[in-house]
Amino acid sequence: MANPPIDKAFRKSLSDARLMIDAVIKADANEAETGRRIERMFDSLMGYDIFKHITREHAVHSVGNSDYCDLAIQLDDSKTPVILIEIKRASTELATKHLKQTTSYAINVGCEWAILTNGKTWQLYHIAFTQPPQTMLIESWDLMDDEPHHISEKFGIVS
């Protein structure tokens, strides 16, 4: 079966996103610079309103302290985000310790969905609130190397 056609606007946004991530990788830019580019992708590739749906540095309260998850997507007036996004600098390989940080945030907030990304590699996780909580990788994709139809499908899940 043939892949569904990708519209021109998505192809342009994907090309722009790839150029942005390539530039931060080459510049060895910090996590904040990577995060700014990823935030733009949530707008251009997934259709989120960055002013209405996305919160930067979402507070995560745990016993005795507060941490901050890089981005949270909230679609209504609920205090619980629908997706938490933990961002690592573009030149950082995602590791188990990053997943533990991401899932810890999601569990403390009560959020079932989490994304771990460095802009190039994207990992979508579902957290089941069983005892103990279970984390399952749902999808993983590579912005730079995967085919446009594959990336469109994966970002479509998130949008």
PAMARKOL-698903 format. One line per field, with one value per atom (N, C-alpha, C, O): x, y negated, z negated; residue number from 0; atom name; residue in one letter. Coordinates in nm, 3 decimals. Each point is the difference from the previous one (the first is absolute). Example, Ala and Ser with C-alpha at 12.3 -4.5 7.8 and 13.67 -1.06 7.14 Angstrom:
PAMARKOL-698903
px <- 1.319  -0.089  0.090  0.104  -0.139  0.082  -0.077  0.051
py <- 0.569  -0.119  -0.120  0.002  -0.107  -0.119  -0.109  -0.111
pz <- -0.780  0.000  0.000  -0.066  0.138  -0.006  -0.073  -0.017
nr <- 0  0  0  0  1  1  1  1
atom <- N  CA  C  O  N  CA  C  O
rest <- A  A  A  A  S  S  S  S
END
This chain:
PAMARKOL-698903
px <- 0.084  -0.084  0.089  0.099  -0.135  0.078  -0.020  -0.104  0.208  -0.010  -0.094  -0.004  -0.071  -0.088  0.082  0.111  -0.167  0.075  0.018  -0.086  0.198  0.030  -0.022  0.051  -0.126  -0.028  0.124  0.094  -0.097  0.115  0.036  0.118  -0.218  0.026  0.077  0.093  -0.132  0.071  0.143  0.094  -0.077  0.136  0.089  0.117  -0.170  0.076  0.034  0.114  -0.212  0.023  0.102  0.084  -0.092  0.095  0.141  0.097  -0.086  0.130  0.058  0.119  -0.202  0.045  0.043  0.102  -0.178  0.033  0.133  0.082  -0.060  0.126  0.117  0.105  -0.122  0.107  0.028  0.116  -0.223  0.019  0.077  0.093  -0.131  0.067  0.143  0.091  -0.071  0.135  0.089  0.116  -0.170  0.077  0.037  0.113  -0.206  0.034  0.097  0.080  -0.088  0.097  0.139  0.097  -0.086  0.129  0.058  0.122  -0.207  0.046  0.022  0.047  -0.081  0.004  -0.073  0.047  -0.164  -0.081  -0.050  -0.010  -0.020  -0.045  -0.145  -0.067  0.021  -0.135  -0.107  -0.101  0.123  -0.099  -0.017  -0.112  0.222  -0.008  -0.071  -0.083  0.114  -0.069  -0.149  -0.083  0.051  -0.140  -0.080  -0.116  0.178  -0.070  -0.038  -0.109  0.197  -0.031  -0.110  -0.090  0.097  -0.102  -0.136  -0.102  0.099  -0.126  -0.061  -0.121  0.202  -0.050  -0.057  -0.096  0.154  -0.052  -0.139  -0.082  0.056  -0.134  -0.104  -0.115  0.156  -0.089  -0.005  -0.108  0.223  0.002  -0.032  -0.064  0.108  -0.021  -0.120  -0.055  0.014  -0.108  -0.123  -0.103  0.112  -0.117  -0.039  -0.111  0.200  -0.031  0.022  0.093  -0.177  0.017  0.099  -0.030  0.149  0.104  -0.037  0.057  -0.151  -0.042  -0.116  -0.015  -0.066  -0.119  0.022  -0.050  0.125  0.012  0.129  0.005  0.100  0.132  0.046  -0.003  0.047  0.055  0.147  0.035  0.052  0.142  0.025  -0.070  0.169  0.044  -0.119  -0.025  -0.048  -0.117  0.045  0.081  -0.132  0.039  -0.047  -0.116  0.207  -0.028  0.034  0.117  -0.220  0.020  0.014  -0.082  0.186  0.019  0.029  -0.001  0.025  0.022  0.119  0.114  -0.141  0.105  0.057  0.076  -0.109  0.057  -0.083  -0.097  0.137  -0.063  0.107  0.109  -0.142  0.084  -0.082  -0.115  0.174  -0.069  0.022  0.113  -0.223  0.004  0.004  -0.065  0.138  0.025  -0.127  -0.017  -0.071  -0.124  -0.116  0.018  -0.136  -0.123  -0.105  -0.010  -0.069  -0.112  -0.127  -0.029  -0.048  -0.128  -0.105  0.016  -0.124  -0.102  -0.125  -0.085  0.074  -0.118  0.042  0.118  -0.215  0.030  0.051  0.027  -0.014  0.050  0.143  0.079  -0.047  0.137  0.096  0.122  -0.175  0.083  0.024  -0.095  0.220  0.029  -0.038  -0.009  -0.013  -0.026  0.130  0.006  0.098  0.132  0.108  -0.008  0.107  0.121  0.112  0.013  0.070  0.111  0.130  0.016  0.075  0.132  0.099  0.007  0.068  0.091  0.145  0.036  0.044  0.144  0.068  -0.059  0.179  0.070  0.013  0.010  -0.011  -0.005  0.117  -0.015  0.129  0.117  0.007  0.094  -0.193  -0.002  -0.076  -0.112  0.173  -0.070  -0.097  0.038  -0.161  -0.098  0.039  0.042  -0.055  0.045  -0.107  -0.098  0.120  -0.092  -0.021  -0.112  0.217  -0.014  -0.095  -0.071  0.069  -0.092  -0.144  -0.093  0.076  -0.134  -0.050  -0.117  0.203  -0.040  -0.045  -0.099  0.172  -0.037  -0.137  -0.086  0.067  -0.125  -0.118  -0.104  0.118  -0.112  -0.025  -0.115  0.218  -0.019  -0.087  -0.091  0.119  -0.082  -0.145  -0.092  0.073  -0.136  -0.076  -0.117  0.182  -0.064  -0.036  -0.110  0.201  -0.028  -0.113  -0.072  0.057  -0.106  -0.131  -0.107  0.115  -0.119  -0.034  -0.117  0.219  -0.016  0.033  0.106  -0.195  0.018  0.094  0.048  -0.018  0.080  0.123  -0.007  0.119  0.125  0.082  -0.001  0.071  0.092  0.139  0.018  0.078  0.141  0.062  -0.012  0.080  0.058  0.124  0.018  0.067  0.113  -0.018  0.094  -0.213  -0.030  0.019  -0.078  0.180  0.026  -0.077  -0.076  0.096  -0.069  -0.120  0.011  -0.125  -0.124  -0.051  -0.006  -0.031  -0.054  -0.128  -0.001  -0.108  -0.130  -0.027  0.004  -0.033  -0.025  -0.139  -0.055  -0.001  -0.125  0.033  0.073  -0.127  0.021  -0.132  -0.101  0.101  -0.118  0.016  0.102  -0.204  0.008  -0.044  -0.099  0.177  -0.018  0.096  0.071  -0.067  0.096  0.102  -0.037  0.157  0.056  -0.041  -0.044  0.059  -0.032  0.085  0.116  -0.175  0.068  0.015  -0.093  0.213  0.029  0.020  0.076  -0.147  0.012  0.032  -0.068  0.171  0.033  -0.108  -0.021  -0.047  -0.107  0.053  -0.029  0.107  0.056  0.136  0.028  0.056  0.130  0.028  -0.029  0.085  0.031  0.119  0.036  0.024  0.118  -0.034  -0.027  0.028  -0.037  0.089  -0.048  0.174  0.096  0.003  0.026  -0.051  0.024  -0.127  0.002  -0.111  -0.121  -0.067  0.018  -0.094  -0.073  -0.109  -0.059  0.031  -0.103  -0.135  -0.064  0.018  -0.131  0.003  -0.100  0.213  0.016  -0.004  -0.068  0.140  0.003  -0.137  -0.045  -0.023  -0.135  -0.094  -0.081  0.091  -0.084  0.029  -0.092  0.219  0.038  -0.040  -0.056  0.084  -0.042  -0.153  -0.057  -0.008  -0.146  -0.056  -0.104  0.171  -0.042  0.006  -0.091  0.198  0.020  -0.097  -0.041  0.005  -0.091  -0.144  -0.089
py <- 0.118  -0.118  -0.124  -0.007  -0.091  -0.123  -0.087  0.004  -0.082  -0.094  -0.114  -0.042  -0.010  -0.112  -0.123  -0.019  -0.066  -0.119  -0.096  -0.010  -0.058  -0.101  -0.137  -0.026  -0.061  -0.130  -0.089  0.022  -0.124  -0.090  -0.073  -0.016  -0.026  -0.075  0.087  -0.048  0.176  0.089  0.022  -0.006  0.030  0.021  -0.121  0.016  -0.136  -0.123  -0.011  -0.030  0.055  -0.007  0.104  -0.027  0.146  0.106  -0.039  0.020  -0.074  -0.044  -0.109  0.004  -0.099  -0.106  0.058  -0.041  0.137  0.063  0.073  -0.009  0.081  0.071  -0.098  0.026  -0.137  -0.101  -0.059  -0.022  -0.005  -0.055  0.096  -0.041  0.168  0.098  0.024  0.013  -0.006  0.015  -0.116  0.021  -0.142  -0.118  0.006  -0.034  0.077  0.006  0.115  -0.009  0.116  0.109  -0.050  0.020  -0.085  -0.049  -0.106  -0.007  -0.075  -0.106  0.052  -0.073  0.201  0.058  -0.090  -0.027  -0.019  -0.093  0.067  0.123  -0.204  0.052  0.048  -0.011  0.064  0.056  -0.106  0.028  -0.148  -0.107  -0.034  -0.020  0.014  -0.027  0.113  -0.024  0.147  0.115  -0.010  0.023  -0.058  -0.010  -0.102  0.022  -0.134  -0.103  0.054  -0.028  0.105  0.059  0.105  0.006  0.074  0.103  -0.063  0.049  -0.156  -0.070  -0.046  0.011  -0.060  -0.042  0.118  -0.016  0.134  0.119  0.039  0.047  -0.069  0.031  -0.088  0.040  -0.158  -0.090  0.041  0.027  -0.024  0.019  0.142  0.017  0.085  0.139  0.067  0.096  -0.146  0.068  -0.087  0.050  -0.177  -0.085  -0.055  -0.050  0.059  -0.056  -0.150  -0.050  -0.022  -0.144  -0.017  0.035  -0.089  -0.007  -0.093  0.012  -0.102  -0.090  0.057  -0.030  0.112  0.054  0.140  0.031  0.053  0.141  0.039  0.103  -0.183  0.043  -0.087  -0.123  0.190  -0.067  0.039  0.118  -0.217  0.026  0.019  -0.058  0.139  0.020  0.029  -0.071  0.176  0.041  0.054  0.092  -0.149  0.041  0.141  0.036  0.043  0.137  0.009  -0.008  0.024  0.004  0.144  0.086  -0.061  0.131  -0.023  -0.114  0.219  -0.010  -0.092  0.033  -0.146  -0.089  -0.098  -0.090  0.104  -0.095  -0.009  0.073  -0.165  -0.014  0.006  -0.054  0.122  0.003  -0.062  -0.039  0.029  -0.062  0.082  0.021  0.024  0.070  -0.106  -0.104  0.129  -0.102  -0.055  -0.122  0.208  -0.044  0.087  0.117  -0.177  0.074  -0.045  -0.119  0.214  -0.033  0.014  0.105  -0.213  -0.003  -0.045  -0.102  0.178  -0.029  -0.064  -0.050  0.050  -0.059  -0.066  -0.023  -0.008  -0.068  0.095  -0.044  0.172  0.097  -0.035  -0.047  0.069  -0.026  0.110  -0.020  0.135  0.111  -0.007  0.003  -0.013  -0.001  0.132  0.103  -0.106  0.125  0.065  0.122  -0.203  0.053  -0.085  -0.123  0.188  -0.069  0.030  0.111  -0.212  0.015  -0.037  -0.112  0.207  -0.025  -0.008  0.090  -0.199  -0.029  0.009  -0.048  0.110  0.005  -0.072  -0.013  -0.033  -0.074  0.091  0.122  -0.182  0.075  0.097  0.104  -0.136  0.086  0.112  0.080  -0.075  0.101  0.125  -0.010  0.126  0.125  0.026  -0.010  0.043  0.029  0.128  0.098  -0.100  0.112  0.036  -0.072  0.184  0.048  -0.103  -0.016  -0.054  -0.101  -0.111  -0.057  0.024  -0.102  0.051  -0.075  0.202  0.060  0.002  -0.030  0.064  0.001  -0.139  -0.013  -0.090  -0.137  -0.034  -0.055  0.088  -0.030  0.071  -0.062  0.191  0.074  -0.043  0.001  -0.038  -0.050  -0.125  -0.013  -0.078  -0.120  0.037  -0.051  0.139  0.038  0.064  -0.030  0.118  0.067  -0.101  0.006  -0.098  -0.099  -0.096  -0.049  0.023  -0.090  0.075  -0.060  0.192  0.078  -0.004  0.010  -0.023  -0.011  0.135  0.058  -0.007  0.133  0.002  0.107  -0.223  -0.004  -0.087  -0.107  0.154  -0.074  0.018  0.106  -0.212  0.005  -0.035  -0.096  0.175  -0.028  -0.025  0.083  -0.198  -0.032  -0.087  -0.074  0.086  -0.091  -0.077  -0.063  0.070  -0.065  0.092  -0.003  0.085  0.098  0.129  0.047  0.008  0.122  -0.038  -0.082  0.142  -0.024  0.133  0.098  -0.096  0.121  -0.037  -0.087  0.155  -0.022  0.117  0.116  -0.150  0.101  -0.015  -0.109  0.225  0.001  0.052  0.098  -0.166  0.041  0.054  -0.071  0.196  0.061  -0.013  0.039  -0.092  -0.024  0.123  -0.002  0.109  0.123  -0.007  -0.099  0.203  0.006  0.108  0.118  -0.147  -0.134  -0.050  0.078  -0.209  -0.054  0.068  0.035  -0.017  0.065  -0.100  -0.072  0.069  -0.088  0.085  0.097  -0.135  0.075  -0.095  -0.101  0.136  -0.075  0.030  0.116  -0.220  0.017  -0.020  0.080  -0.184  -0.031  -0.065  -0.064  0.081  -0.065  -0.035  0.080  -0.199  -0.039  -0.094  -0.060  0.049  -0.082  -0.111  0.028  -0.150  -0.115  -0.014  -0.039  0.071  -0.025  0.113  -0.026  0.149  0.114  0.071  0.064  -0.073  0.072  -0.069  -0.119  0.197  -0.051  -0.098  0.017  -0.118  -0.099  0.060  -0.048  0.151  0.059  0.063  -0.005  0.065  0.061  -0.108  0.016  -0.125  -0.109  -0.065  -0.033  0.016  -0.057  0.085  -0.052  0.181  0.094  -0.012  -0.004  -0.001  -0.005  -0.132  -0.001  -0.111  -0.129  -0.011  -0.070  0.140  0.004  0.063  -0.042  0.142  0.064  -0.101  -0.007  -0.071  -0.096  -0.118  -0.059  0.025  -0.114  0.040  -0.083
pz <- 0.000  0.000  0.000  -0.073  0.155  0.011  -0.123  -0.066  0.036  -0.111  0.038  0.116  -0.214  0.031  0.038  -0.049  0.137  0.040  -0.117  -0.088  0.087  -0.102  0.064  0.109  -0.177  0.060  -0.001  -0.075  0.162  0.017  -0.129  -0.031  -0.044  -0.124  -0.099  -0.065  0.051  -0.092  0.049  -0.080  0.209  0.054  -0.028  -0.037  0.056  -0.026  -0.148  -0.035  -0.052  -0.145  -0.044  -0.085  0.143  -0.033  0.046  -0.073  0.192  0.049  -0.091  -0.033  -0.007  -0.091  -0.135  -0.055  0.003  -0.129  0.009  -0.091  0.200  0.017  0.005  -0.059  0.129  0.007  -0.138  -0.036  -0.042  -0.135  -0.090  -0.069  0.072  -0.086  0.048  -0.082  0.211  0.052  -0.045  -0.037  0.038  -0.041  -0.148  -0.036  -0.051  -0.143  -0.029  -0.093  0.171  -0.017  0.039  -0.074  0.189  0.048  -0.093  -0.018  -0.041  -0.091  -0.141  -0.087  0.063  -0.134  -0.099  -0.110  0.154  -0.080  -0.128  -0.007  -0.091  -0.129  0.005  0.103  -0.213  -0.009  0.025  0.064  -0.114  0.019  0.148  0.047  0.028  0.144  0.072  0.088  -0.125  0.058  -0.030  0.087  -0.211  -0.042  0.079  0.032  0.000  0.078  0.138  0.051  0.008  0.132  -0.011  0.084  -0.189  -0.019  -0.025  0.050  -0.126  -0.024  0.133  0.019  0.070  0.132  0.078  0.076  -0.094  0.069  -0.048  0.078  -0.206  -0.050  0.068  0.016  0.024  0.075  0.147  0.052  0.015  0.145  0.047  0.103  -0.177  0.044  -0.066  0.054  -0.171  -0.072  -0.023  -0.048  0.080  -0.006  -0.136  -0.016  -0.082  -0.131  0.002  0.064  -0.136  -0.018  -0.114  -0.114  0.143  -0.103  -0.115  -0.108  0.129  -0.107  -0.081  -0.118  0.181  -0.066  -0.058  -0.109  0.179  -0.038  -0.069  -0.067  0.083  -0.049  -0.115  0.006  -0.112  -0.116  -0.011  0.006  -0.021  -0.022  -0.148  -0.084  0.052  -0.139  -0.092  -0.098  0.132  -0.078  -0.136  -0.007  -0.101  -0.136  -0.030  0.024  -0.077  -0.041  -0.148  -0.038  -0.044  -0.145  -0.045  0.034  -0.112  -0.060  -0.148  -0.047  -0.024  -0.144  -0.028  0.033  -0.093  -0.046  0.100  -0.039  0.167  0.096  0.127  0.019  0.066  0.131  0.107  -0.015  0.123  0.119  0.112  -0.020  0.138  0.111  0.127  0.044  0.013  0.128  0.109  -0.013  0.119  0.102  0.064  0.008  0.038  0.063  -0.047  -0.032  0.028  -0.029  0.099  0.032  0.016  0.088  -0.080  -0.057  0.053  -0.069  0.100  0.067  -0.057  0.099  -0.058  0.073  -0.203  -0.063  -0.130  -0.024  -0.061  -0.126  -0.108  -0.112  0.143  -0.097  -0.040  0.082  -0.207  -0.046  0.043  -0.001  0.040  0.043  0.150  0.078  -0.036  0.144  0.065  -0.068  0.199  0.072  0.044  0.016  0.004  0.036  -0.066  0.002  -0.061  -0.049  0.097  0.050  -0.024  0.093  -0.072  -0.049  0.045  -0.057  0.116  0.084  -0.082  0.111  -0.047  -0.108  0.189  -0.021  0.117  0.107  -0.129  0.106  0.122  -0.013  0.130  0.126  0.016  0.063  -0.119  0.014  -0.105  0.000  -0.089  -0.105  0.045  0.050  -0.067  0.028  -0.116  -0.116  0.149  -0.105  -0.072  0.062  -0.195  -0.082  -0.104  -0.018  -0.048  -0.103  -0.110  -0.048  0.008  -0.106  0.043  -0.083  0.212  0.050  -0.003  -0.032  0.065  -0.006  -0.144  -0.025  -0.069  -0.141  -0.045  -0.072  0.115  -0.034  0.060  -0.068  0.193  0.071  -0.065  -0.025  -0.002  -0.058  -0.144  -0.045  -0.027  -0.136  0.002  -0.082  0.174  0.013  0.029  -0.064  0.161  0.039  -0.116  -0.022  -0.051  -0.112  -0.108  -0.055  0.022  -0.103  0.038  -0.087  0.216  0.047  0.022  -0.002  0.025  0.031  0.148  0.038  0.045  0.145  0.064  -0.027  0.111  0.061  0.120  0.038  0.021  0.122  -0.020  -0.061  0.114  -0.012  0.128  0.062  -0.027  0.114  -0.052  -0.076  0.119  -0.025  0.137  0.090  -0.074  0.129  -0.012  -0.097  0.196  0.017  0.132  0.048  0.007  0.127  0.118  0.095  -0.100  0.105  -0.029  0.085  -0.202  -0.041  -0.086  -0.091  0.123  -0.074  -0.053  0.074  -0.202  -0.063  -0.073  -0.087  0.121  -0.063  -0.095  0.040  -0.165  -0.103  -0.059  -0.008  -0.032  -0.076  -0.139  -0.015  -0.086  -0.139  -0.052  -0.003  -0.040  -0.060  -0.151  -0.056  -0.009  -0.143  -0.079  -0.074  0.092  -0.077  -0.118  -0.016  -0.065  -0.110  0.028  -0.008  0.040  0.023  0.139  0.084  -0.059  0.133  0.108  -0.024  0.140  0.113  0.114  0.034  0.023  0.113  0.125  -0.001  0.109  0.124  0.116  0.019  0.057  0.120  0.103  0.036  0.011  0.098  0.142  0.089  -0.069  0.131  -0.017  -0.101  0.202  0.004  0.146  0.090  -0.065  0.136  0.001  -0.101  0.219  0.020  0.100  0.117  -0.164  0.082  0.124  0.106  -0.121  0.108  0.104  0.118  -0.161  0.090  0.048  0.105  -0.181  0.040  0.119  0.023  0.051  0.117  -0.043  -0.108  0.190  -0.036  -0.037  -0.094  0.166  -0.033  -0.140  -0.072  0.036  -0.133  -0.109  -0.102  0.124  -0.097  -0.011  -0.110  0.223  -0.001  -0.084  -0.077  0.093  -0.077  -0.151  -0.080  0.043  -0.141  -0.063  -0.110  0.178  -0.054  -0.001  -0.084  0.177  0.001  -0.126  -0.050  -0.002  -0.126  -0.113  -0.082  0.078  -0.106  0.013  -0.100  0.222  0.018  -0.021  0.011
nr <- 0  0  0  0  1  1  1  1  2  2  2  2  3  3  3  3  4  4  4  4  5  5  5  5  6  6  6  6  7  7  7  7  8  8  8  8  9  9  9  9  10  10  10  10  11  11  11  11  12  12  12  12  13  13  13  13  14  14  14  14  15  15  15  15  16  16  16  16  17  17  17  17  18  18  18  18  19  19  19  19  20  20  20  20  21  21  21  21  22  22  22  22  23  23  23  23  24  24  24  24  25  25  25  25  26  26  26  26  27  27  27  27  28  28  28  28  29  29  29  29  30  30  30  30  31  31  31  31  32  32  32  32  33  33  33  33  34  34  34  34  35  35  35  35  36  36  36  36  37  37  37  37  38  38  38  38  39  39  39  39  40  40  40  40  41  41  41  41  42  42  42  42  43  43  43  43  44  44  44  44  45  45  45  45  46  46  46  46  47  47  47  47  48  48  48  48  49  49  49  49  50  50  50  50  51  51  51  51  52  52  52  52  53  53  53  53  54  54  54  54  55  55  55  55  56  56  56  56  57  57  57  57  58  58  58  58  59  59  59  59  60  60  60  60  61  61  61  61  62  62  62  62  63  63  63  63  64  64  64  64  65  65  65  65  66  66  66  66  67  67  67  67  68  68  68  68  69  69  69  69  70  70  70  70  71  71  71  71  72  72  72  72  73  73  73  73  74  74  74  74  75  75  75  75  76  76  76  76  77  77  77  77  78  78  78  78  79  79  79  79  80  80  80  80  81  81  81  81  82  82  82  82  83  83  83  83  84  84  84  84  85  85  85  85  86  86  86  86  87  87  87  87  88  88  88  88  89  89  89  89  90  90  90  90  91  91  91  91  92  92  92  92  93  93  93  93  94  94  94  94  95  95  95  95  96  96  96  96  97  97  97  97  98  98  98  98  99  99  99  99  100  100  100  100  101  101  101  101  102  102  102  102  103  103  103  103  104  104  104  104  105  105  105  105  106  106  106  106  107  107  107  107  108  108  108  108  109  109  109  109  110  110  110  110  111  111  111  111  112  112  112  112  113  113  113  113  114  114  114  114  115  115  115  115  116  116  116  116  117  117  117  117  118  118  118  118  119  119  119  119  120  120  120  120  121  121  121  121  122  122  122  122  123  123  123  123  124  124  124  124  125  125  125  125  126  126  126  126  127  127  127  127  128  128  128  128  129  129  129  129  130  130  130  130  131  131  131  131  132  132  132  132  133  133  133  133  134  134  134  134  135  135  135  135  136  136  136  136  137  137  137  137  138  138  138  138  139  139  139  139  140  140  140  140  141  141  141  141  142  142  142  142  143  143  143  143  144  144  144  144  145  145  145  145  146  146  146  146  147  147  147  147  148  148  148  148  149  149  149  149  150  150  150  150  151  151  151  151  152  152  152  152  153  153  153  153  154  154  154  154  155  155  155  155  156  156  156  156  157  157  157  157  158  158  158  158
atom <- N  CA  C  O  N  CA  C  O  N  CA  C  O  N  CA  C  O  N  CA  C  O  N  CA  C  O  N  CA  C  O  N  CA  C  O  N  CA  C  O  N  CA  C  O  N  CA  C  O  N  CA  C  O  N  CA  C  O  N  CA  C  O  N  CA  C  O  N  CA  C  O  N  CA  C  O  N  CA  C  O  N  CA  C  O  N  CA  C  O  N  CA  C  O  N  CA  C  O  N  CA  C  O  N  CA  C  O  N  CA  C  O  N  CA  C  O  N  CA  C  O  N  CA  C  O  N  CA  C  O  N  CA  C  O  N  CA  C  O  N  CA  C  O  N  CA  C  O  N  CA  C  O  N  CA  C  O  N  CA  C  O  N  CA  C  O  N  CA  C  O  N  CA  C  O  N  CA  C  O  N  CA  C  O  N  CA  C  O  N  CA  C  O  N  CA  C  O  N  CA  C  O  N  CA  C  O  N  CA  C  O  N  CA  C  O  N  CA  C  O  N  CA  C  O  N  CA  C  O  N  CA  C  O  N  CA  C  O  N  CA  C  O  N  CA  C  O  N  CA  C  O  N  CA  C  O  N  CA  C  O  N  CA  C  O  N  CA  C  O  N  CA  C  O  N  CA  C  O  N  CA  C  O  N  CA  C  O  N  CA  C  O  N  CA  C  O  N  CA  C  O  N  CA  C  O  N  CA  C  O  N  CA  C  O  N  CA  C  O  N  CA  C  O  N  CA  C  O  N  CA  C  O  N  CA  C  O  N  CA  C  O  N  CA  C  O  N  CA  C  O  N  CA  C  O  N  CA  C  O  N  CA  C  O  N  CA  C  O  N  CA  C  O  N  CA  C  O  N  CA  C  O  N  CA  C  O  N  CA  C  O  N  CA  C  O  N  CA  C  O  N  CA  C  O  N  CA  C  O  N  CA  C  O  N  CA  C  O  N  CA  C  O  N  CA  C  O  N  CA  C  O  N  CA  C  O  N  CA  C  O  N  CA  C  O  N  CA  C  O  N  CA  C  O  N  CA  C  O  N  CA  C  O  N  CA  C  O  N  CA  C  O  N  CA  C  O  N  CA  C  O  N  CA  C  O  N  CA  C  O  N  CA  C  O  N  CA  C  O  N  CA  C  O  N  CA  C  O  N  CA  C  O  N  CA  C  O  N  CA  C  O  N  CA  C  O  N  CA  C  O  N  CA  C  O  N  CA  C  O  N  CA  C  O  N  CA  C  O  N  CA  C  O  N  CA  C  O  N  CA  C  O  N  CA  C  O  N  CA  C  O  N  CA  C  O  N  CA  C  O  N  CA  C  O  N  CA  C  O  N  CA  C  O  N  CA  C  O  N  CA  C  O  N  CA  C  O  N  CA  C  O  N  CA  C  O  N  CA  C  O  N  CA  C  O  N  CA  C  O  N  CA  C  O  N  CA  C  O  N  CA  C  O  N  CA  C  O  N  CA  C  O  N  CA  C  O  N  CA  C  O  N  CA  C  O  N  CA  C  O  N  CA  C  O  N  CA  C  O  N  CA  C  O  N  CA  C  O  N  CA  C  O  N  CA  C  O  N  CA  C  O  N  CA  C  O  N  CA  C  O  N  CA  C  O
rest <- M  M  M  M  A  A  A  A  N  N  N  N  P  P  P  P  P  P  P  P  I  I  I  I  D  D  D  D  K  K  K  K  A  A  A  A  F  F  F  F  R  R  R  R  K  K  K  K  S  S  S  S  L  L  L  L  S  S  S  S  D  D  D  D  A  A  A  A  R  R  R  R  L  L  L  L  M  M  M  M  I  I  I  I  D  D  D  D  A  A  A  A  V  V  V  V  I  I  I  I  K  K  K  K  A  A  A  A  D  D  D  D  A  A  A  A  N  N  N  N  E  E  E  E  A  A  A  A  E  E  E  E  T  T  T  T  G  G  G  G  R  R  R  R  R  R  R  R  I  I  I  I  E  E  E  E  R  R  R  R  M  M  M  M  F  F  F  F  D  D  D  D  S  S  S  S  L  L  L  L  M  M  M  M  G  G  G  G  Y  Y  Y  Y  D  D  D  D  I  I  I  I  F  F  F  F  K  K  K  K  H  H  H  H  I  I  I  I  T  T  T  T  R  R  R  R  E  E  E  E  H  H  H  H  A  A  A  A  V  V  V  V  H  H  H  H  S  S  S  S  V  V  V  V  G  G  G  G  N  N  N  N  S  S  S  S  D  D  D  D  Y  Y  Y  Y  C  C  C  C  D  D  D  D  L  L  L  L  A  A  A  A  I  I  I  I  Q  Q  Q  Q  L  L  L  L  D  D  D  D  D  D  D  D  S  S  S  S  K  K  K  K  T  T  T  T  P  P  P  P  V  V  V  V  I  I  I  I  L  L  L  L  I  I  I  I  E  E  E  E  I  I  I  I  K  K  K  K  R  R  R  R  A  A  A  A  S  S  S  S  T  T  T  T  E  E  E  E  L  L  L  L  A  A  A  A  T  T  T  T  K  K  K  K  H  H  H  H  L  L  L  L  K  K  K  K  Q  Q  Q  Q  T  T  T  T  T  T  T  T  S  S  S  S  Y  Y  Y  Y  A  A  A  A  I  I  I  I  N  N  N  N  V  V  V  V  G  G  G  G  C  C  C  C  E  E  E  E  W  W  W  W  A  A  A  A  I  I  I  I  L  L  L  L  T  T  T  T  N  N  N  N  G  G  G  G  K  K  K  K  T  T  T  T  W  W  W  W  Q  Q  Q  Q  L  L  L  L  Y  Y  Y  Y  H  H  H  H  I  I  I  I  A  A  A  A  F  F  F  F  T  T  T  T  Q  Q  Q  Q  P  P  P  P  P  P  P  P  Q  Q  Q  Q  T  T  T  T  M  M  M  M  L  L  L  L  I  I  I  I  E  E  E  E  S  S  S  S  W  W  W  W  D  D  D  D  L  L  L  L  M  M  M  M  D  D  D  D  D  D  D  D  E  E  E  E  P  P  P  P  H  H  H  H  H  H  H  H  I  I  I  I  S  S  S  S  E  E  E  E  K  K  K  K  F  F  F  F  G  G  G  G  I  I  I  I  V  V  V  V  S  S  S  S
END
